[in-house]
Amino acid sequence: MSSKLWGGRFTKSAEEWVDEFGASISFDQELVLEDLQGSLAHVTMLKQCSILPEEDADQIISGLKSLQEKAEKGELTFKVEMEDIHLNLESMLINEIGPVGGKLHTGRSRNDQVATDLHLYMRNQTKVIVELINDLQEAILEQAKKNVETLIPGYTHLQRAQPISFAHHLMAYFWMLERDKQRFTESYKRINISPLGAGALAGTTFPIDRALSAELLGFDGIYENSLDAVSDRDFAIEFMSNSATMMMHLSRFSEEIILWSSQEFQFVELDDTFSTGSSIMPQKKNPDMAELIRGKTGRVYGNLTGLLTVLKGLPLAYNKDMQEDKEGVFDTVKTTVGSLKIFAGMISTMKVKADVMEKATKNDFSNATELADYLASKGMPFRKAHEVVGKLVLFCVQNGCYLVDLSIEQFKEASELFENDIYDALNPYEAVKRRNSAGGTGFAQVQLAIEKAEKLVSK
């Protein structure tokens, strides 16, 4: 006969290696506090609904609280033969208070139990991630406030395009993260619903009060369908999708930081805390933390794809395949939390080399658009202005000079619309300052954007 808590209809036990393959305790012990929290709410509901005698319920509650204290101190030891966090804790409870502990599972299945645990876990972690996004936004804001009038080349196709404010560039990532924060916050309402009481798939014959247990756990409501309650992992997919999108943003930012800190750019220098050296080349200072975040983005993508693949062919309701949901979720949480913490520190301690950035805006043709705009403002059709300026750039390339090096006579040879004020238009600082359309890189607009952003980060 099997020694399992569910082993009544089995005549023999599985071999040890089979137990190890099927067990989830190696990773779902992460849910120990959530499982105890859910059990406390469940037994409290059983007591208030008079499903369990008060004396039995109080004894179970006392035992669960004792296990809670031990869990918080790291004093619980889990066993593979008990398969998962639920059976491990139930076995510990029975050892703690005797056979009455076996009444805890009245009106409940491991199917709604694990779903409840995951909802509680992801609710907690969503709050943590939103707070960490906020911390990173604050770090970006602090750098932006110091660099409103710091110039940097703006790029398209990784080719210098137009000079912009460095603060404007940084704030692009602030607004990406704001959308990430909104996505996590919006998804919270789909996480914060209770599957507890759905049973294995069909509910229960006991007169339970699902609304009460949901209220005790701080959920906003319950799943309306018991089949859906135990089989739904949409909330986990949405969480991982949100995480993947956010990590994509961090990866893009990482790539720019890696470029900026290279010898070729030298726009920024990362603090030693977020850099490493080479085992053979003593001069090296590698942006390893940024590279790791860029790399770890792939594992978050993989976790999302993995869960989508696990779920795509599953019939209702619960299937053992769904045990595969947790490791990807746990890894995604660990990766995103770590990445956000590292990034906030990396940005807040990053040294900006404003002089190098400004120099880079002068020795190129990124002011060519200013010439085209200048001619257009004088009445020349923009497409014609584009052609005129293009020919001037070609002349400069062929003669080893820049637009600012041309004489007024050379400009007038290209078009009589050019006047002496053209040299003001070619000045990168003035070029950036004038781009004052809403959301643009003009200093006044950047300052306005920073003021708006400061209202969005919690203090």
N, C-alpha and C positions, 0 to 999 in steps of 0.2 A: 504493500500500500504506500502511496506517495505521502511524504511528510509535509507537503505544501498546505497552506491555509485553504487552498481551493481543491485539495487532492482527494476528496471523498470518493469520486467515481473512478479514480485511477488505481491500478493494481501494482504499479511499479514507478520508481523514480527515474528521472532522466540522468544520463551520465553527466559528470561534472562539466565537461567541455560543452555539452549542449546547453546546460544551465548558463554558462558564461556567455554563450552566443546570444541567448535570448534575453539575458538580464540587461536592465537599463540603470541599475543602481550606481554604476561607475560615473554616470553623468547626471542622472536626475536627482541625486542627492543635493544638487544645487537648489532644488525646490523645497528643502526641508522646512524652512520657516513658513513658506506659503502653504505647504501641506498641513502643517499644524494649525495655522490660522483658519484654513478652510474647515478642518475637523472641529475646531472649537465653535465655529459658527453653526456647523451642522448639529452637533450635540446640544447646543443651546436651543436651537429650533426644536429638536426632538423633545426636549424637556418642556418647553413652553406649549407645545402641541399635545402634551401628555402621552406621547408615544413611548417614552421611557419614563420610569419612575424617577422622581426627583433625586432620591438617594443614589441610584445608579448613575444618573446624568452628572450629579455633582462629583461623584468619585471619578468618572471619566474626565471631567473638566480638570480636576485636580491633577490627574495623571498626565494629561496633555500639557498643562502648564509646567509641570516638572520636566517633561521632555523638552519644552521650549527653552527653559533655563539652561539645560544641558547642551542643547543645540547651539545656543548663542555663545556658549563657552567652548564649543568645539569638542564636547565630551562624548558624542554619540559615535558608535562604531557600527558600520553597515555591513551586511552580509550578502554575498552574491546569491546564495541559495534562497534568499528572500526576494529575489528578482528586482524589485523596484522600491522607490521611496515609500510608497503607500503600505506595502506589506511589511517592510522593515519597521516602519513606525507603529503599525498595528501590533506586530509581534512584541516590540519594546513596551508598548502600552500594556499588553496582557501580562508581560513579565513584571511590570511596575505595579499593577493594581489587581491582577488576577483575572479570572475568566470573564468578569463583567466588562473588561475591555473589548471583548468580542462583540458587544452590543453597539459599539460605535458605528459599525458599518450598516446599521439598520436603515433601510430606505435610500441606500446610496450604492453606486457602483464605482469601480476604479475608472470607468469611462468618463463619468461626469466629474469625478474627483480630479483626475489629471487635467482635464480641460479647465477646471476652476483654478488649479494651481498655476497653469500657464497664463491664464488671464490676470491673476494677481501679480505674477512675476513681471509680465510685460507692462502692466499698469505702472508698477514701481520704476521699471527701467526707462519707460517713456518719459516719466517726470525727470529722471536723472539726465537723460540725453537732451531734453529741452533746456535744462539749466546749463549744461555744458556748451550747447550751441550759443546760448546767451553770453556765456563767459568769453567765448571766442569772438563773438561780435563786439564785445566791449574792448577786447585787445585790438581788434582791427580799427575801431573808432579812435582809440588813443593814438595809434600810429597815423591815422588819417588827419586828425586834428593838428598834428605836428608837421604835416606835409601838404597842406592845401596848395601852397605856391611852389612846391618842389616839382620840377618838370621831369618828365620821362618820355621817351619815344613810345607812342602807341603803335601797335603792330596789327597788321592783317597778313595772313599767309606767312607769318613769322618774318615779314619784311617791314621795315619802318614805314609807317603810314602818315601819322600826324602827331605832333607833340600834344601831350595831355598832362593834367595834374596827376601826380602819383597818388594823392588822396583819392582822386576819382577812380583810378585803377583799383585801389584797395577796396573802395566802397562797392564796386561791382560784386565782390565776394560777400560783403555784408548782406546785400539784397538777395543773393543766392541762398545764403544761410537763413535769411528771414523766411523765404519760401519753404525751406526745409523745416524750420521751426513750426510754421503754419501746418505743414503736412502731418507732422507728428502730433501736434495739438488737435488737429481735426480727427485723426485716427483714434484718439483717446476714447471718444464716445462709442466706438465699435469694439474697443478692448474692454470697456468698463460695463459689461453685461454679464449676468451670471448663468452658467450652465448647471449649477448645483441643483440637484433634485431631479434631473432628467433621467437618472438611473442609467442602465446599460444602453437603452435606446427608447424605451417605451414609457418612461415615468415609473411610478410605484403605486402599489395598493395602499400604502400607509398614508394617513391624512396629513401629509407634510405641508408646510407653508413656505413655498419657494421665495415669495416676496420678503418674508421675514429673514431668511438666511442671506438673501441678496442685500438687504438693508444692513444686517450685521457686518457684512464684508465691505460695505461702502460702494456697492454696485448701484448703477442708475436704474437697472431693471433686469428682466430675465429674458432668456431665449423663449420665444413663443412656441417652438416646436422641439420636442425632445430628441428627435432624430438629428435635426440640425445642430442642436446644442452640443452633442457629443462628437459630431463629425466635422464641425466647422473649424477650419484653420485659416480662414480668410484674414482674420485679424493679425495672424503671424506673418502671412504673405505680405500684407500691407505694410507692416512694421519693417520687414526685410527689404521691401521695395523702397520705402522711404529712406532706409539706411543706405541702400545701394546708390540712390540718387545723391544723397549727402556726401557719401564717400567719393563719388565721381567729381563733385565740386572740390573736395579737399585734394583729390588727385590732380586736378587741373591747376589748383593753386600751388601744390607741391612742385609740379613741373616748372612753373614760372620761377619759384624760389630757387630751384636747382639751377636754372639758366642764369638768373640774376646773380647768384653767388659764384658763378664760374669766372675764370680768369678772363674769358672773352668779354663778359659783361661788366663784372665788378660793381654792380649796382647796389648790392647789399652784402653784409657779412653776418652770418649766423653766429649766435653765442656758442661757446665751446660746449655747453651743456647739451646742445642738440646737434653736435658734429662729432665725427670720429677721425682718427688718423689712419695711416697706412702702415702695414707691418714691414714694408720694404722701402717706401719713399717718405723720408722724414718731413718733406715740405707740405705734404697733403693735409687738407682739411675738408673732409667729405661731408656733404649734407645728408647723412645717412637716415636721419629721422624723417625727412621729407621723402626720401626714396622709399623708406619702409611703408609710409602711409600710401604712397602711390602704388606700391606692390600689394599691400593688404586690401586695397580696393577690389582686387581680383577675387579674393577669397569670399568677400561679402557678396559679390555677384554670384559666385559659385553656390553659396548657401541658399540664395533666392532661387536659383535655377534648380537646385537639388530638391527643395521642398515642393516647388511647382510640379516637378517630375514625379515625386512620390505620390502626390494627391491626384494627378490627372486622370487616373483610371480606377479610382477606388469607388466601389458601390457603397451605399449607406448601410450600416452607420459606421461604427468604429471597426477598424482593422489594425492588426499588429504593425502594418507598415507605418502607421502614424506615430509609432515610437521614434521614428527617424526625424520627427520635427524638432526635437529639443536641442540636439548638439549644434545644429546650424543656427538656431536662435541664440543659444548661449555664446557661440563663437562670434556671432554678429554683434551682440551686446558688448562683449569683451573688446572686440576690434574697434567699434565705433567710439566707445567710451575712452579707450586708450588714445585713439587718434585725435579726438577733440581736445583732450588734456594736453597732449604733446603740442598740438598746433597752437593753442592759446599761449603756451610758454614760448614757443618758437617765434611767434609774431611779436609778442610784447617785448622780447629781448633783442630783436633783430636791429642791427645797425644799418641805417639808410645812408648811402653815399650820394648825397644830393649833388655834389659838384661833378661827379662822374656822370650821373644821369643827365644833368643840364648840358654838359659838353656833348653828350651823344645826340642831343636834339639840334645841335648846330652844324655838325659835320655830316649832313645828309641832305636829302631832298624832301624831307617830310613837311616842308613849308610850301610845297608846290601847290597844294590845294588853296592856300591863302591867295596865291596869284590868280588862280582861276576865279575864286570868289570876288577878288578885287575887280577884275575885268567885268564880271557879271553885274557887280554893283554899279558899274559905270554904263551899263546898258548893253554890253555885248552878250549875245546868246551863250549860255553856259557851254554848250557843246563846242562852239567856236573857241571860247576861252580855253577849254580843255586842250584843244589842238594847238593853240598858240603857246601855252605853257609847256606842253609836251615837247615842242620843238626847242624851246629854251633849255629844257632839261637835257635833251639830246646834245645840244651845243656844249653845255657845261661838261657832260660826260666825256665828250670827244676832246675837250680842251683842259681837262683836269682841274676844274673849278666848281664852285657852288653858285646858286642863284644870287646869294647876297654879294658875291664878288663881281657881278655884272655892273657895268656903268649905266647911268640913266640913258645915255645915248643908245646903248645896246638894247635896253628895254624898249625905248621908243621906236627903234628899228623894227621890233616885233609888233608893236601896237602904239599908236599915238595916244591911247587912253592912259598909258602909264605916266605917272607924275612922281615927283620926289618923295611923296609920302609912301611910295611902294616899299621903301626900306623899313618903315615902321610895321607895315603889314608882314614883312618877312621875319621880324623879330619873334622868336618862339614864345617868349613871355607874353607879348601883346597878342599873338595868335591864339594862345590858350585863353587869355583873359576875355577876348571878344566872343568866344563861343558860349554865349550866355542863354541859349535856348533851354527850355525846361529839360532837366535831366542831363544837360551837357557838361562839358569839362571846365567851363568858365569858373573862375574862383568864387564868384558870388553864388553860382548854382551849387558848387561843391559844398560851400559853407551851409547853404540851405538844406542840402541833402543830409549833412551831418547832424544838423539840428533836428530834422525829422527823425533820423535814425535814433538819436539819443532818447526820444520819447518811447521807442519800441523796446528798449532793453530794460529789464527790471533791475532795480537797485537793491 
